[in-house]
């Protein structure tokens, strides 16, 4: 609803000083707002983890976002041609929504053909939540076929296009903590060909977050944050990496 939307100007952005601008870029930033924001039912804080602490293995983690969601429509016996890929045209053309609650089996055009249906990725105006299956660094390195740095947390999928920047959260003794930030993921959201990558927030508590707090000196902030020019240059290199790699 419109009443839940708050628009606030940004005073400054602080990103880490990068040593790589490719796949494992330190994709995290601190944003200082130009004015204070009042907490409401829909605007709430979240706790920071201890410096360099690992996500707990005995409690579930969740990701939230407004990224793409999927619906699978099966062919009806006498379906007609359709003009576009919207839900409305699917229904008009004789498609019916599948009652099968196993969308991860639909990974390619060949599998969709066998199941006689079509998969549609759509935008949503509703905040979505999903439990995340975290995998350890060794398994992530194996699947990525390259060494994964310690500031990266990996999972077996769980997010889709548009979820980048969203939180990875877990509850501990009644308090919610920010364990990670969604950074990069596979092209196939339904059956991921590689792990989903999160930036591990605890890795940056002491090096990035604490020095940028109001109690720290301006000198520390300058030393911790990349310059505006360096930040923009790293973003350009990041997209060049993807254009050249994929």
N, C-alpha and C positions, 0 to 999 in steps of 0.2 A: 504493500500500500504506500501511497505517496507520503503519508504522514510519518512513515518510518525512515524516509530519506533525509539525510543531513548533508548539505554541501559546505565544505570548509576549505579555505585557502591554505596553501602549503607555504611555510616560511623557508624551510630548507630540507635537503635530502642528503643523507650520509650513507655512503656505501663503502665496503672494505677496499683496501688497496689490493688490487688483483695481481696474481702471478700467472693466471691463465684466463683467457676470455673465450675458451671453447666449451666443450661439453660439461666440464666440471667447474664452470665459473662460480664464484662465491655470490650466488644469486639471492642476496638479502640486502635490505636497506632499512634505515631508520628515517622516518618522516616526522618532521616537527611541524605541527599545525600552527597557523597564524593566530588562532584564538582557542581558548579552552572549550571543551565539549562536555556537556552535562551527561551523566550516565542516565539511561532510561531502561525500560524493559528490553529494548532492542539494541542498545549501545552499552556494552559491558566490558570491563577489563579482563585480562587473563594473566595468570601467574607465569613468571619466567622460571625455567629450571635452574638448578645449580650449575656452576661453570663446568663444562666438559662432562656432565653426567649423561649416562645412556638412557634411552627410553626404557621404561620398565617392561619386563617380559611377562609379568604375572597379571597385567591388566590390559584391556583392549585399547587400541588407539583409533581415532576417528578423523576423517577428513570431511570438510564441508566446502561447498562452493555453488556457483551458479553456472557451471559448465554444461556442456552438451549432455543430454540424456537420450536413451535409445528406446525405441518401440519396434517390435517385430510384428509384421502383418503377414498372415498366411493367405495364399490364393484361395478364393472360393472356387467352387466347382465350375461356375460360369462367369468368371471375372471378365471385365472389359478392359480396354486400353485406358490409360490415364495420362493426363497432361503434365503433371509435376509430381514432386515427392512430398506433398503435404499430407497430413492426416486426413483432411477433408477429401482430397482426391483419391486417397487409398480406399476410403469407405465407399465413395461414389462408384469406384471402379470394381467393387465386389470383393475387396480385401476384408478380412476380419482379424482383429487383434488376437495374437496367440495367447493362450492361457498357460503356455509352458513357461515356468519361472526359471529357465536355465539359459539366459541370453548369451553366456560366455561360450556356448558351443557354436555360435554364429560368427565365424571369423573371416570368411572369404566368399566371393561370388559363387564358388563351387559348392560350398556347404549350404549357402542360401538356396541354390538351385535344387539340391537334394531335398531340402525341407520345404520347397515350393512356397517361398515367401520373399519378403523384402524387408530390409532393416533400414530404419530412418533415424538419423541423429538430429535432434531438435534442441533449440534453446528453451530455457525455462525461466520463469519469473519467480520461481519458488526455490528457497534455499534447500539444498539437498545434503544429506549426510550419508556416509558409508564407513563401515568398519574396515580397517586397513590391516592387511596381512604383511607385517614387517619381516624382511629376510636379513640374515646377518651379512657382514662385509665379505666374508669368504665366498658365499653363494652369489652375492651381487657381482663381485669381481669375476667369477666364473661365467655368469650369464652375460655380463657386459664385454667380456673378453679383453679387459684392460683393468689396471689397478684403480680401485675406487678410493678416493681420499677419505680421511676420517670425518670430515665435516659433511659428508653425504649419508643420508639414510635412504634405504631402498625398500620397495614393497613390490608385491606381485600385482601391479595395476591398482585400480581403485579410483582413478580420476579420469577426466576427459578434457577435450579442448575447451578452454575458457576457465578451467579451475586453477590455473597457475597463479601463485601468490596467496592461495588459500591456506588455512592452517591445518596442521596435523596435531591433534589434541589428545590428551589422556587425563584421567581423573585420579587423584591421589588424596585419600583422606578427606573427601568432600570438596577439594579444590581442583580446578581445571588448569592444566599447564600447557604451554605452547611448546611442543616437542620439535616441530619442523614446519617448513614452508614449502609448499608444492613448487617445484622448479621446472622439471622437464620430464616428459613421458613419451611412451611409444605412440606411433601413428594409429595403431589399431587399439581402440579403447575396450573392445569387447573381448578380444583374446590377445593380450599384449605380447609382442615379439621380444620385448626386453623390459627390464624393471622400470618402475616409476621412481623418479629421484626427488628427494626432499633435501632442503638445506637444514642441517642439524643446528637448531637455535642455540643449544647449550655451548657449542663450540665458539660462539661469538659473544657470550655474556661478558667475559672479562676484557676481551680484545676490542670489541666494537660497541656494545650496548652500554656498559657501565661508564666508560670514558665520555660518552655523549650525554650523560645525564646532567641536569643543571648544577649539581654539586661539583662537577669536574671543571678544571680550568680550560680556557679557550685554547691554550697551547696543546693540551691533550686531544681536543677535538680535531684540530688541524692535522695533528700527527696521525690520527686514527682514520680519518675520512679521506677517500680519494678525491682529487680535485674534480671539478665539474667537467673539465676537458677530458681527463682520464676516464671518467665514468662514461661519457658519451662515446669515446673511442673504443672502450671495451664492449659496449653494446653493438657498435658497428662490426667489430671483429667477431662477436658472437654470431650475428646473423650471416656474416660471410662464411664462417665455419660451417653452418648448417647448409648454406647454398652450395658449398663445395663438397660436402660430405654426403648429403642425402639426395 
